[in-house]
Amino acid sequence: MFAKNKILSSIQMSFLAAATLSGTALAEQNDNEAKELERIQITGSRIARYELTQPSPTITLTGEQIEQAGIPDLAQVLSELPAIGATGTLRANTGSSENAGSSTIDLRRLGTDRTLVLVNGKRHVAGQQGSAVVDLSTIPTSMIKRVEVITGGASAIYGSDAVSGVVNIITRDDFEGLELKVGYSDSLHGIGNKNKTFSLVGGASTADGRGNATVYITKDSVAEVMERDMRHYTESSIADNPADTGEDDGIPDKVWAPNVLSEWISQTAVLDYNRTNYTFDNAGNGQLMPTRDLSNSQAFGSFPDGCELCFSTSRYENFLPERDKVTVGSFFNYEINDNVKFYSDVKYVRSDITQQAQPAYRFGDGDTVNLLENPFVSQETLDFFKAKAAQNDKVNLEEISINKFFDEIGNREARNKRETFRLVSGVKGDFTISDTLFDYDVYYSYGRTENDRIQANDLIIGNWVAALDAVINPKTGQADCRANVPSMQGDDYSSPATVDVKNCVPYNPFGYDQVSDEAKAWVSANVTRQDTIKQRYFGGSLSFDSAEWFELPGGAMGMALGYEKRWESSGSVTDELTKSGALNEVATPDTYGEYDVSEWFVEVNLPILSDAFLAHDLSIDGAFRRADYSHAGEVDAWKVGFMWSPIEGYSLRGTYSEAVRAPNVTEAFSPRSPDFARVWDPCDKSRLGNNPNRAANCAALGIPADHVGQDNASKRVILGGNPNLTTEESTSFTVGFVATAFEDFSFSIDYYDIEIEDAIQSIKPQAVVNNCVDGPALDPIYCSQITRNPNNNSVTFVESGYQNTAKRVLSGVEADFSYNLDLADFSLPGETKFNLFVNHVFEYDTYAFQNNPDKPDRQDGELGDPSWQATFRATYSLDDLSVTWSSRFIDRSAIIDLKETYTVDGKKEGDTPEDAAYPYAPSTVYHDLSARYLATDDLSVELGVRNIFDKLLPEYVGGSGVDSAIYDPWGRRAFVNFTYNF
C-alpha cells in the first residue's frame, strides 16, 4: 500500500488544504498528537486517498461557519467567499417570477449553469426549469457538515456543468440523539426582513453499531421586503445634464436628480394629445400633470417638487420575496457485512414563494377613448379637449390616446409552490482480490422538481379594449360596452373582446378604483404554469492501487474508473388562455425537452518520487472522461495535475484541464416563444454617434436623425432554443505554492486562468438591433429580425435565439494565510486563530462573438466583478466561549461600462466617468461580530451582529439583482441561534 513517508507528508498537506477557505481554521487537534489517517474520497477525485492531498486548490466552509453568518440563504453565505459571485442568490433572483425564492451558486462569476453542485458527491436534481442549476435552498443548512469548493474545470471527474468548478455539500448522515435548533434574525432598523429557522434532527444507531438512521425536519421563513421599505431607497435617478455640451467636454453627461417618475402614465389614467398629459385625481377629476424639470428619457423625468399621480415602478416591487419552506428527510446507513454498506438519502422540500411585481399597464399601445360618447368622461374633461379641438382641427375627440397603470386591479403577484423530491440509494464498500483492495460504490438516484406558478392580475387586452369603449345603452340609459349595443356599432364594427365575449362589462378608467368589481374581473385573469424537472441516473466507480503488482519510487499508483448513465428532462405547461395570446403576458407555448448521456471515466494518481533529493514528494494526477450525449454527440474531458514538495512543508501544485458543458434543455429544446425585453434603440439621436456606421444605416432605414426611441417600455421579443448547439469547452490552468512547514502558520498562493470557447448564449435582442446598423452596411439577417412602428419608427419587436458564439477569459490570483496563536505563550488565557483570504482578478473579458477577438467586453472592475476582494476572520476561544470577528472587503467597482475597445474612427466604445452621475460604487468594508457559548453540556447559544458599523449602500447601488447583490443592503442586523441536544 502507500508508503509510510507518504502518510506523514499528507499530514503536512492536510493542514494547508483545511485552511484554504475564507475564514478557515487549521485542524484543531494538537499538532504533536499522533493522527490516525484513513483513505477517503475527497472532492475533486474519485480515488480514495489521504485527506486533501491533491493539486487543485480547495475552499472549505464548515456548517458552524455557515450558522455564524446568520443568513438563511446558503448561496449568499457562499458568495461572501471571494471566489464566488452573488449572481444566483435570493436577492439576485428577486426580479425573476420563475426563479424567485431560489438560491444558486456562481463560481468565478462564469455563470450559475457552469457550476456543478453535488450533495455527498452525487448529482442533485435541478431547481430551475430548463437548466441543470441546483437550488441550494433545497439543502437545509442545519444538516450541512461542510461545503467543499474546487474552482476550475472538473468535468473529467464529474462530467458536464463543472466548467468553472464543483461545489460539494457534505451533510450529517450519521447523527445520534435528538437535536433542536431555533434561529431568528432581523434588522435593527425596522426594515422588517425577519428570518426564522427551526430544525429537529433525530438519529439512532443499531445495537450492534452497524447501522444508523437519521431523520430531520426543518422549517424556515424569509419575510417579504418591499423595495420602497429599504433605508437607501429613493426615487432619484439619472437625468440628462442640460449643461452638457458633448462628449469629452469635462462636463458630466448625466446628473443625479430627485423624483424621476413618468407623467405619461398613471394609475388614474393619462389622456394624451400632442404631448398634453391630462390626468385625474383618485376621484376622477381632471387636471394636468406637472412639467418635468430634467429628462431621464422620453417617458421619465425629474420632478423636484414631487408628482403625486406620476408613475414609479419601484413602489410596487419586491426587494426580497416572501418564502416559507419545509424540508423533511432521512439518511440510512447499514453495514450488511464488513465489505458491503447500504446507504440512502431521501428528502422532500416544499417552498411557497410570493413575489410582488408592478401591476399590468398599457402605455403607447394605441388604446384610445371616445370622449364624445364615453359616459364616464366628465364635462370638465370634455370641455378641456373641445377647447384643444377648437385650436387644432386635427384633434379627433373620438380617438384620444389613453395610458393607464392598473394598480386598482392589483399587483401582478407571482406565487410559486416549488416542490422537490430526491432519492439516492446505493451500496459501497470494498473487496479483496489476491492482495489488492478494491473500493467500490454503486448507486441510483431519482429527483423531481415541480413548480406551480401563478401570476395574478394580468390584463386580457381584447377585453380591456372592449370595456374601454363604453357608451350609453339607449335601452337602459346606463353605461354599457359598445360591443353589447348593436345600435351604437358601425357597419364595420367587430368586438375586440377575446374571452367571454358576450358579457362585456364597461370599464371606467378615470381616477383610481372608480371601476366595478365585475369590470375588473372581466378584463383580468391569472397566468398559470407548471414546471416539471426530472433527473435519474445510475452508476458505479471502482478504485484501487497497484501495490500488489508494482510501485513507483514514491509509492503505489492509485486508480479509479467508473460508468454513469443519466437521463434529464424538463418542461413547462402554460394555461390555454395565456397560450392564446389574449393576455398582456407573452403567449408562452408549452415547452419540453429531454436528453440522456452515457459516460465512462478513468483517473490515476502517480506518486513519482518520495524522500529524494529536491523531491520530498512528487506526484502526478490524471483523469479522462468520455461522454456521449443524445443531443450533443460525443465529447471528451481530461485533466492533469501535479504536487511537488522539494523539501518537507513547501510545495508547488498545478493543474491543467479541459472541461465541457452540454447545452441544457432550454438552450437546445425550448420553442421559439415570445417574451419582453428592454431594448435601447441604436437609432436614437443620442446614440447615433456611438458607432461610425449608425447614422448612415439608420437613415437608410428611413429613420430621421432626430428620432427618439421609446426605450423605457419593454419590447416584444422572440427567443428560442437551438437543437444544433454543440458543447462548450473550457481550458483551466492553475499553479500555486503552499507552505505548511511552520507550526502555527501556513499560507498558499495560486494563479488561475480559465478560458471558455463556443460558449452558449442567447443572442440578446440588443445585439440584434445593434448589429443591424453597426456594420459597414445594413445587415439583412439582423435587420430582418426587427420590426419598427411605422408611425414613430420605434422598435416594437425583435427575434433572437441561442448560438455557440461567445467566449470568456478569466485570470487572477488568490492567496490564503492562516495563523494560530496560543495566548498561553504570553501568559494570557485562551487561543486565537486568524485567516486572511485575498482574490485579485487580473483579467475577465467576455466576447459576444468569439470570431471577433478584437472586441472584448471587460468585466473585471465592474459592478459584481470587483478586481480585489478579501475576507478576514479572527476567532478567540476560551473554554466554552468563542468570539469571532469577520470582515469583508469589496473593491471600488464601476457602474459604467469599462469596455476598452474603440470604433474605427478611434472613439471609445465603453463609458467614461463623464457618462454617468455616479460612475463608481465605492470600496466597501463590512464587519461582523458573533459569539458562541456552551451554556450547558446540552445547550449552546450564539449571538451575532452583521454589518456592525451599519454600513449603508448609496442610493445609486441597488443591493439586489445579479450585479449589486454582492453588497450588504440591510445595515446593522442581529441574529440569535439556540441549539439543544436532548
TARA-V186357 format. One record per residue. N is the residue number from 0. RES is the residue in three letters. PSI is psi in degrees with one decimal (none if undefined). Layout:
<<N:RES:PSI> <N:RES:PSI>>
//
This chain:
<<0:MET:-160.1> <1:PHE:141.9> <2:ALA:151.8> <3:LYS:-40.2> <4:ASN:-25.2> <5:LYS:-38.7> <6:ILE:-47.1> <7:LEU:-38.4> <8:SER:-38.7> <9:SER:-28.0> <10:ILE:-46.3> <11:GLN:-45.3> <12:MET:-30.8> <13:SER:-29.4> <14:PHE:-46.2> <15:LEU:-49.1> <16:ALA:-34.8> <17:ALA:-17.8> <18:ALA:-9.4> <19:THR:77.0> <20:LEU:165.3> <21:SER:107.2> <22:GLY:31.2> <23:THR:150.5> <24:ALA:149.8> <25:LEU:163.0> <26:ALA:139.0> <27:GLU:-8.2> <28:GLN:151.6> <29:ASN:127.8> <30:ASP:-26.3> <31:ASN:-7.9> <32:GLU:149.4> <33:ALA:141.3> <34:LYS:136.1> <35:GLU:113.6> <36:LEU:147.3> <37:GLU:155.7> <38:ARG:131.1> <39:ILE:162.9> <40:GLN:127.9> <41:ILE:159.1> <42:THR:131.5> <43:GLY:1.1> <44:SER:144.4> <45:ARG:-7.2> <46:ILE:129.8> <47:ALA:119.0> <48:ARG:177.5> <49:TYR:142.9> <50:GLU:129.3> <51:LEU:49.9> <52:THR:50.6> <53:GLN:162.4> <54:PRO:-13.0> <55:SER:129.8> <56:PRO:135.0> <57:THR:135.2> <58:ILE:132.7> <59:THR:135.9> <60:LEU:126.8> <61:THR:160.6> <62:GLY:-35.3> <63:GLU:-39.9> <64:GLN:-33.9> <65:ILE:-42.6> <66:GLU:-36.6> <67:GLN:-18.5> <68:ALA:-24.3> <69:GLY:29.2> <70:ILE:129.5> <71:PRO:-6.2> <72:ASP:107.4> <73:LEU:-39.6> <74:ALA:-36.5> <75:GLN:-38.3> <76:VAL:-47.7> <77:LEU:-31.4> <78:SER:-11.9> <79:GLU:-9.2> <80:LEU:133.2> <81:PRO:-20.9> <82:ALA:-4.4> <83:ILE:134.0> <84:GLY:164.5> <85:ALA:20.2> <86:THR:-30.7> <87:GLY:18.0> <88:THR:172.8> <89:LEU:-42.6> <90:ARG:-32.3> <91:ALA:-31.3> <92:ASN:4.7> <93:THR:-36.3> <94:GLY:-1.2> <95:SER:116.4> <96:SER:-30.3> <97:GLU:-42.0> <98:ASN:7.8> <99:ALA:138.3> <100:GLY:-8.5> <101:SER:163.7> <102:SER:114.3> <103:THR:169.2> <104:ILE:146.7> <105:ASP:96.1> <106:LEU:131.7> <107:ARG:12.3> <108:ARG:30.6> <109:LEU:-0.4> <110:GLY:134.3> <111:THR:-28.2> <112:ASP:-0.8> <113:ARG:11.5> <114:THR:122.0> <115:LEU:126.5> <116:VAL:127.1> <117:LEU:152.8> <118:VAL:116.0> <119:ASN:39.3> <120:GLY:2.7> <121:LYS:149.1> <122:ARG:155.6> <123:HIS:143.2> <124:VAL:144.8> <125:ALA:160.5> <126:GLY:-5.1> <127:GLN:126.5> <128:GLN:134.9> <129:GLY:0.4> <130:SER:179.0> <131:ALA:13.3> <132:VAL:126.9> <133:VAL:134.5> <134:ASP:109.7> <135:LEU:-17.8> <136:SER:-14.2> <137:THR:-2.1> <138:ILE:104.9> <139:PRO:128.7> <140:THR:-27.4> <141:SER:-16.8> <142:MET:2.9> <143:ILE:127.3> <144:LYS:-45.5> <145:ARG:163.6> <146:VAL:126.2> <147:GLU:133.2> <148:VAL:123.9> <149:ILE:117.5> <150:THR:150.4> <151:GLY:162.4> <152:GLY:132.6> <153:ALA:24.4> <154:SER:-29.8> <155:ALA:-27.5> <156:ILE:-43.7> <157:TYR:-7.6> <158:GLY:-163.5> <159:SER:155.4> <160:ASP:-6.0> <161:ALA:39.0> <162:VAL:-47.0> <163:SER:-12.5> <164:GLY:-172.3> <165:VAL:137.4> <166:VAL:116.9> <167:ASN:117.5> <168:ILE:115.7> <169:ILE:127.6> <170:THR:166.4> <171:ARG:106.7> <172:ASP:11.8> <173:ASP:50.8> <174:PHE:147.7> <175:GLU:132.8> <176:GLY:-159.9> <177:LEU:126.3> <178:GLU:132.4> <179:LEU:128.8> <180:LYS:134.7> <181:VAL:132.8> <182:GLY:151.9> <183:TYR:139.1> <184:SER:153.6> <185:ASP:157.4> <186:SER:146.5> <187:LEU:10.0> <188:HIS:20.3> <189:GLY:22.5> <190:ILE:-32.0> <191:GLY:15.0> <192:ASN:67.7> <193:LYS:137.8> <194:ASN:132.6> <195:LYS:136.7> <196:THR:145.7> <197:PHE:135.6> <198:SER:144.1> <199:LEU:121.6> <200:VAL:130.9> <201:GLY:142.4> <202:GLY:152.5> <203:ALA:147.7> <204:SER:154.6> <205:THR:161.1> <206:ALA:-32.9> <207:ASP:-0.4> <208:GLY:6.4> <209:ARG:-17.3> <210:GLY:160.7> <211:ASN:139.8> <212:ALA:128.7> <213:THR:126.8> <214:VAL:153.1> <215:TYR:154.8> <216:ILE:132.8> <217:THR:149.2> <218:LYS:130.4> <219:ASP:154.3> <220:SER:141.7> <221:VAL:123.0> <222:ALA:147.3> <223:GLU:138.3> <224:VAL:125.3> <225:MET:150.0> <226:GLU:-37.4> <227:ARG:-14.3> <228:ASP:-6.8> <229:MET:147.5> <230:ARG:-29.2> <231:HIS:8.1> <232:TYR:131.6> <233:THR:172.4> <234:GLU:20.9> <235:SER:155.7> <236:SER:-174.6> <237:ILE:154.6> <238:ALA:155.4> <239:ASP:135.2> <240:ASN:114.7> <241:PRO:-18.0> <242:ALA:-9.3> <243:ASP:133.1> <244:THR:-1.6> <245:GLY:-177.5> <246:GLU:143.1> <247:ASP:35.5> <248:ASP:2.2> <249:GLY:0.4> <250:ILE:128.9> <251:PRO:135.2> <252:ASP:-28.8> <253:LYS:152.9> <254:VAL:162.0> <255:TRP:120.4> <256:ALA:149.8> <257:PRO:155.3> <258:ASN:60.9> <259:VAL:107.5> <260:LEU:177.5> <261:SER:123.9> <262:GLU:1.7> <263:TRP:-10.5> <264:ILE:148.0> <265:SER:157.4> <266:GLN:-15.7> <267:THR:0.6> <268:ALA:146.0> <269:VAL:126.1> <270:LEU:134.4> <271:ASP:128.9> <272:TYR:127.2> <273:ASN:46.1> <274:ARG:29.5> <275:THR:114.7> <276:ASN:98.0> <277:TYR:121.0> <278:THR:-167.6> <279:PHE:151.8> <280:ASP:-179.6> <281:ASN:-31.5> <282:ALA:-5.9> <283:GLY:9.4> <284:ASN:133.1> <285:GLY:149.5> <286:GLN:162.1> <287:LEU:145.0> <288:MET:149.3> <289:PRO:166.3> <290:THR:133.3> <291:ARG:155.1> <292:ASP:-52.2> <293:LEU:158.2> <294:SER:134.0> <295:ASN:-37.8> <296:SER:-172.9> <297:GLN:-36.2> <298:ALA:-24.1> <299:PHE:147.8> <300:GLY:174.2> <301:SER:135.9> <302:PHE:90.1> <303:PRO:-33.7> <304:ASP:8.5> <305:GLY:165.7> <306:CYS:100.2> <307:GLU:-37.7> <308:LEU:-1.5> <309:CYS:162.0> <310:PHE:139.5> <311:SER:123.4> <312:THR:-36.2> <313:SER:-13.1> <314:ARG:-17.1> <315:TYR:-2.7> <316:GLU:150.8> <317:ASN:143.8> <318:PHE:-34.4> <319:LEU:129.1> <320:PRO:162.4> <321:GLU:134.9> <322:ARG:126.0> <323:ASP:127.6> <324:LYS:135.8> <325:VAL:134.8> <326:THR:131.8> <327:VAL:142.4> <328:GLY:175.5> <329:SER:152.7> <330:PHE:141.9> <331:PHE:129.9> <332:ASN:135.6> <333:TYR:127.6> <334:GLU:102.2> <335:ILE:-40.8> <336:ASN:-171.1> <337:ASP:-16.7> <338:ASN:-5.8> <339:VAL:123.2> <340:LYS:122.5> <341:PHE:141.4> <342:TYR:153.6> <343:SER:152.5> <344:ASP:114.8> <345:VAL:136.7> <346:LYS:156.7> <347:TYR:133.3> <348:VAL:133.1> <349:ARG:127.0> <350:SER:132.1> <351:ASP:117.5> <352:ILE:133.5> <353:THR:121.4> <354:GLN:138.0> <355:GLN:139.0> <356:ALA:160.1> <357:GLN:148.0> <358:PRO:167.2> <359:ALA:155.9> <360:TYR:161.0> <361:ARG:116.6> <362:PHE:119.5> <363:GLY:25.9> <364:ASP:9.3> <365:GLY:8.9> <366:ASP:136.7> <367:THR:158.6> <368:VAL:140.0> <369:ASN:100.8> <370:LEU:-25.9> <371:LEU:-25.9> <372:GLU:-17.0> <373:ASN:121.8> <374:PRO:-13.6> <375:PHE:-6.5> <376:VAL:125.9> <377:SER:158.9> <378:GLN:-35.1> <379:GLU:-46.0> <380:THR:-42.2> <381:LEU:-42.3> <382:ASP:-38.9> <383:PHE:-47.4> <384:PHE:-25.1> <385:LYS:-36.6> <386:ALA:-38.1> <387:LYS:-41.8> <388:ALA:-32.2> <389:ALA:-28.7> <390:GLN:-21.5> <391:ASN:110.9> <392:ASP:-3.7> <393:LYS:-6.9> <394:VAL:119.8> <395:ASN:103.1> <396:LEU:-10.0> <397:GLU:-9.2> <398:GLU:74.9> <399:ILE:127.0> <400:SER:142.3> <401:ILE:135.6> <402:ASN:139.4> <403:LYS:145.1> <404:PHE:122.0> <405:PHE:57.2> <406:ASP:-33.5> <407:GLU:-22.8> <408:ILE:-32.9> <409:GLY:160.0> <410:ASN:151.3> <411:ARG:71.1> <412:GLU:129.0> <413:ALA:122.5> <414:ARG:117.4> <415:ASN:129.6> <416:LYS:103.7> <417:ARG:122.6> <418:GLU:135.4> <419:THR:130.9> <420:PHE:137.0> <421:ARG:135.0> <422:LEU:129.4> <423:VAL:130.7> <424:SER:154.3> <425:GLY:-179.7> <426:VAL:141.8> <427:LYS:164.8> <428:GLY:-147.7> <429:ASP:161.5> <430:PHE:160.7> <431:THR:129.6> <432:ILE:121.3> <433:SER:-121.2> <434:ASP:14.3> <435:THR:128.4> <436:LEU:126.8> <437:PHE:126.7> <438:ASP:135.7> <439:TYR:159.5> <440:ASP:118.5> <441:VAL:131.4> <442:TYR:161.7> <443:TYR:144.8> <444:SER:143.1> <445:TYR:132.4> <446:GLY:148.1> <447:ARG:130.7> <448:THR:129.6> <449:GLU:136.5> <450:ASN:109.5> <451:ASP:118.0> <452:ARG:133.4> <453:ILE:123.1> <454:GLN:110.5> <455:ALA:155.4> <456:ASN:41.4> <457:ASP:167.5> <458:LEU:130.9> <459:ILE:103.3> <460:ILE:-50.3> <461:GLY:-40.2> <462:ASN:-38.6> <463:TRP:-45.1> <464:VAL:-40.4> <465:ALA:-41.7> <466:ALA:-30.5> <467:LEU:-31.3> <468:ASP:73.9> <469:ALA:146.6> <470:VAL:175.5> <471:ILE:123.9> <472:ASN:116.2> <473:PRO:-21.2> <474:LYS:-32.0> <475:THR:-18.7> <476:GLY:12.0> <477:GLN:161.2> <478:ALA:140.0> <479:ASP:166.2> <480:CYS:141.1> <481:ARG:-32.0> <482:ALA:-22.4> <483:ASN:-4.1> <484:VAL:91.3> <485:PRO:-33.3> <486:SER:-16.4> <487:MET:6.6> <488:GLN:139.2> <489:GLY:175.5> <490:ASP:-32.0> <491:ASP:17.9> <492:TYR:137.8> <493:SER:138.9> <494:SER:132.4> <495:PRO:-5.7> <496:ALA:146.0> <497:THR:-16.9> <498:VAL:131.6> <499:ASP:52.9> <500:VAL:-23.3> <501:LYS:-2.4> <502:ASN:43.3> <503:CYS:138.7> <504:VAL:123.6> <505:PRO:145.4> <506:TYR:124.8> <507:ASN:106.1> <508:PRO:-5.8> <509:PHE:115.6> <510:GLY:-174.9> <511:TYR:123.9> <512:ASP:39.7> <513:GLN:11.9> <514:VAL:152.6> <515:SER:155.7> <516:ASP:-33.0> <517:GLU:-39.6> <518:ALA:-40.5> <519:LYS:-45.2> <520:ALA:-33.8> <521:TRP:-28.1> <522:VAL:-1.4> <523:SER:158.9> <524:ALA:162.2> <525:ASN:144.1> <526:VAL:128.0> <527:THR:138.3> <528:ARG:151.7> <529:GLN:120.3> <530:ASP:139.0> <531:THR:124.7> <532:ILE:131.5> <533:LYS:143.5> <534:GLN:133.3> <535:ARG:146.3> <536:TYR:156.3> <537:PHE:157.1> <538:GLY:179.9> <539:GLY:153.2> <540:SER:154.6> <541:LEU:132.2> <542:SER:148.7> <543:PHE:176.7> <544:ASP:174.1> <545:SER:15.4> <546:ALA:-33.7> <547:GLU:-30.7> <548:TRP:-41.9> <549:PHE:160.0> <550:GLU:141.2> <551:LEU:169.5> <552:PRO:-25.6> <553:GLY:-5.7> <554:GLY:-170.0> <555:ALA:146.1> <556:MET:135.2> <557:GLY:144.2> <558:MET:145.1> <559:ALA:144.7> <560:LEU:160.5> <561:GLY:178.1> <562:TYR:147.0> <563:GLU:139.3> <564:LYS:129.8> <565:ARG:142.1> <566:TRP:132.5> <567:GLU:138.4> <568:SER:153.5> <569:SER:140.0> <570:GLY:163.9> <571:SER:132.3> <572:VAL:126.5> <573:THR:149.3> <574:ASP:155.3> <575:GLU:-34.7> <576:LEU:-43.9> <577:THR:-42.5> <578:LYS:-24.1> <579:SER:-14.5> <580:GLY:10.4> <581:ALA:-20.9> <582:LEU:163.8> <583:ASN:-26.9> <584:GLU:149.1> <585:VAL:146.4> <586:ALA:74.3> <587:THR:125.8> <588:PRO:167.7> <589:ASP:147.6> <590:THR:149.2> <591:TYR:142.4> <592:GLY:152.9> <593:GLU:154.7> <594:TYR:165.4> <595:ASP:160.2> <596:VAL:136.8> <597:SER:132.4> <598:GLU:141.0> <599:TRP:151.9> <600:PHE:158.2> <601:VAL:143.8> <602:GLU:141.3> <603:VAL:149.4> <604:ASN:119.8> <605:LEU:103.3> <606:PRO:93.4> <607:ILE:-52.0> <608:LEU:157.2> <609:SER:135.0> <610:ASP:39.1> <611:ALA:170.6> <612:PHE:126.6> <613:LEU:26.1> <614:ALA:65.6> <615:HIS:-34.5> <616:ASP:129.3> <617:LEU:120.2> <618:SER:154.1> <619:ILE:135.6> <620:ASP:148.7> <621:GLY:148.3> <622:ALA:148.0> <623:PHE:138.6> <624:ARG:134.5> <625:ARG:131.0> <626:ALA:138.5> <627:ASP:105.5> <628:TYR:138.3> <629:SER:-22.5> <630:HIS:-9.9> <631:ALA:-0.2> <632:GLY:-165.0> <633:GLU:131.3> <634:VAL:156.8> <635:ASP:148.4> <636:ALA:145.8> <637:TRP:167.0> <638:LYS:140.6> <639:VAL:149.1> <640:GLY:164.7> <641:PHE:153.9> <642:MET:125.4> <643:TRP:117.6> <644:SER:98.5> <645:PRO:-41.9> <646:ILE:157.2> <647:GLU:131.7> <648:GLY:-7.7> <649:TYR:126.3> <650:SER:150.4> <651:LEU:143.4> <652:ARG:155.7> <653:GLY:156.5> <654:THR:152.8> <655:TYR:128.8> <656:SER:158.2> <657:GLU:121.6> <658:ALA:162.0> <659:VAL:156.5> <660:ARG:120.2> <661:ALA:150.7> <662:PRO:138.0> <663:ASN:-178.0> <664:VAL:-44.1> <665:THR:-46.6> <666:GLU:-36.4> <667:ALA:-32.5> <668:PHE:-8.0> <669:SER:137.2> <670:PRO:157.7> <671:ARG:108.7> <672:SER:156.7> <673:PRO:156.3> <674:ASP:-174.6> <675:PHE:147.7> <676:ALA:152.8> <677:ARG:124.0> <678:VAL:122.3> <679:TRP:125.1> <680:ASP:115.6> <681:PRO:-17.6> <682:CYS:3.4> <683:ASP:142.2> <684:LYS:-27.5> <685:SER:-10.4> <686:ARG:-0.5> <687:LEU:-33.6> <688:GLY:-2.8> <689:ASN:-12.5> <690:ASN:136.1> <691:PRO:-17.1> <692:ASN:-13.2> <693:ARG:-47.7> <694:ALA:-47.7> <695:ALA:-41.1> <696:ASN:-38.3> <697:CYS:-39.5> <698:ALA:-37.3> <699:ALA:-25.0> <700:LEU:-4.2> <701:GLY:19.4> <702:ILE:124.2> <703:PRO:157.7> <704:ALA:-21.0> <705:ASP:18.4> <706:HIS:137.8> <707:VAL:116.5> <708:GLY:146.9> <709:GLN:81.2> <710:ASP:-16.7> <711:ASN:-1.5> <712:ALA:140.3> <713:SER:145.6> <714:LYS:149.7> <715:ARG:133.3> <716:VAL:162.0> <717:ILE:127.1> <718:LEU:158.2> <719:GLY:169.7> <720:GLY:176.8> <721:ASN:105.9> <722:PRO:-9.8> <723:ASN:9.9> <724:LEU:148.9> <725:THR:175.4> <726:THR:148.7> <727:GLU:152.7> <728:GLU:139.1> <729:SER:148.6> <730:THR:133.0> <731:SER:138.1> <732:PHE:129.5> <733:THR:145.6> <734:VAL:137.8> <735:GLY:171.7> <736:PHE:135.8> <737:VAL:146.5> <738:ALA:124.7> <739:THR:19.1> <740:ALA:-21.9> <741:PHE:147.5> <742:GLU:-40.7> <743:ASP:3.2> <744:PHE:136.0> <745:SER:155.7> <746:PHE:160.3> <747:SER:152.2> <748:ILE:129.4> <749:ASP:137.2> <750:TYR:139.0> <751:TYR:149.3> <752:ASP:121.6> <753:ILE:131.2> <754:GLU:124.7> <755:ILE:127.3> <756:GLU:159.3> <757:ASP:32.9> <758:ALA:135.4> <759:ILE:131.5> <760:GLN:150.7> <761:SER:122.5> <762:ILE:111.1> <763:LYS:148.1> <764:PRO:-34.1> <765:GLN:-39.2> <766:ALA:-35.1> <767:VAL:-49.5> <768:VAL:-34.2> <769:ASN:-46.4> <770:ASN:-21.0> <771:CYS:-40.0> <772:VAL:-1.0> <773:ASP:-5.3> <774:GLY:178.3> <775:PRO:-28.8> <776:ALA:170.0> <777:LEU:132.7> <778:ASP:112.8> <779:PRO:-29.5> <780:ILE:-53.2> <781:TYR:-40.2> <782:CYS:-31.5> <783:SER:-13.5> <784:GLN:9.5> <785:ILE:136.8> <786:THR:134.5> <787:ARG:150.6> <788:ASN:122.5> <789:PRO:-17.5> <790:ASN:-40.3> <791:ASN:4.6> <792:ASN:8.7> <793:SER:148.2> <794:VAL:129.2> <795:THR:-21.1> <796:PHE:137.5> <797:VAL:136.7> <798:GLU:135.4> <799:SER:-174.1> <800:GLY:-175.7> <801:TYR:142.9> <802:GLN:155.7> <803:ASN:75.2> <804:THR:-11.3> <805:ALA:169.2> <806:LYS:145.9> <807:ARG:137.0> <808:VAL:123.8> <809:LEU:135.0> <810:SER:153.6> <811:GLY:-172.7> <812:VAL:143.0> <813:GLU:146.0> <814:ALA:144.7> <815:ASP:127.2> <816:PHE:130.0> <817:SER:139.3> <818:TYR:130.6> <819:ASN:134.3> <820:LEU:114.2> <821:ASP:111.7> <822:LEU:-11.8> <823:ALA:-24.9> <824:ASP:-18.5> <825:PHE:20.9> <826:SER:35.9> <827:LEU:151.9> <828:PRO:152.7> <829:GLY:-178.1> <830:GLU:157.6> <831:THR:151.7> <832:LYS:137.6> <833:PHE:144.4> <834:ASN:136.8> <835:LEU:127.0> <836:PHE:125.7> <837:VAL:135.4> <838:ASN:131.5> <839:HIS:123.6> <840:VAL:120.9> <841:PHE:-44.4> <842:GLU:134.4> <843:TYR:102.0> <844:ASP:140.4> <845:THR:146.3> <846:TYR:111.9> <847:ALA:-32.0> <848:PHE:106.1> <849:GLN:-18.6> <850:ASN:7.3> <851:ASN:71.7> <852:PRO:-9.0> <853:ASP:4.9> <854:LYS:61.5> <855:PRO:146.4> <856:ASP:108.9> <857:ARG:132.4> <858:GLN:-34.4> <859:ASP:132.9> <860:GLY:-6.7> <861:GLU:167.2> <862:LEU:126.3> <863:GLY:-20.1> <864:ASP:62.8> <865:PRO:146.9> <866:SER:-31.7> <867:TRP:136.9> <868:GLN:148.5> <869:ALA:150.1> <870:THR:144.5> <871:PHE:141.4> <872:ARG:130.0> <873:ALA:128.1> <874:THR:130.1> <875:TYR:129.4> <876:SER:136.3> <877:LEU:111.3> <878:ASP:-115.3> <879:ASP:8.2> <880:LEU:136.0> <881:SER:136.8> <882:VAL:132.8> <883:THR:130.1> <884:TRP:126.7> <885:SER:146.4> <886:SER:151.4> <887:ARG:129.8> <888:PHE:132.6> <889:ILE:123.5> <890:ASP:158.1> <891:ARG:134.4> <892:SER:143.7> <893:ALA:130.6> <894:ILE:-26.9> <895:ILE:166.9> <896:ASP:119.0> <897:LEU:16.0> <898:LYS:130.4> <899:GLU:10.3> <900:THR:164.8> <901:TYR:152.9> <902:THR:174.5> <903:VAL:-23.0> <904:ASP:13.3> <905:GLY:10.4> <906:LYS:135.3> <907:LYS:131.9> <908:GLU:-24.6> <909:GLY:-172.0> <910:ASP:163.6> <911:THR:162.0> <912:PRO:-21.7> <913:GLU:-18.0> <914:ASP:-10.0> <915:ALA:154.0> <916:ALA:-40.8> <917:TYR:93.8> <918:PRO:-18.9> <919:TYR:143.5> <920:ALA:134.0> <921:PRO:159.4> <922:SER:141.9> <923:THR:138.1> <924:VAL:128.1> <925:TYR:144.9> <926:HIS:135.4> <927:ASP:150.1> <928:LEU:131.5> <929:SER:155.9> <930:ALA:136.8> <931:ARG:133.6> <932:TYR:127.5> <933:LEU:94.5> <934:ALA:-41.2> <935:THR:-178.7> <936:ASP:-20.2> <937:ASP:-17.1> <938:LEU:127.1> <939:SER:145.3> <940:VAL:135.5> <941:GLU:129.4> <942:LEU:146.0> <943:GLY:156.3> <944:VAL:120.6> <945:ARG:144.5> <946:ASN:57.9> <947:ILE:-26.2> <948:PHE:11.8> <949:ASP:49.9> <950:LYS:120.2> <951:LEU:150.7> <952:LEU:144.4> <953:PRO:156.7> <954:GLU:-22.1> <955:TYR:3.7> <956:VAL:111.7> <957:GLY:-47.2> <958:GLY:-3.6> <959:SER:169.1> <960:GLY:168.4> <961:VAL:-22.5> <962:ASP:-47.9> <963:SER:1.8> <964:ALA:-9.0> <965:ILE:-21.8> <966:TYR:160.0> <967:ASP:113.3> <968:PRO:-3.6> <969:TRP:-25.3> <970:GLY:-158.3> <971:ARG:133.7> <972:ARG:139.5> <973:ALA:152.8> <974:PHE:157.3> <975:VAL:137.4> <976:ASN:134.4> <977:PHE:134.5> <978:THR:125.9> <979:TYR:128.2> <980:ASN:121.5> <981:PHE:none>>
//
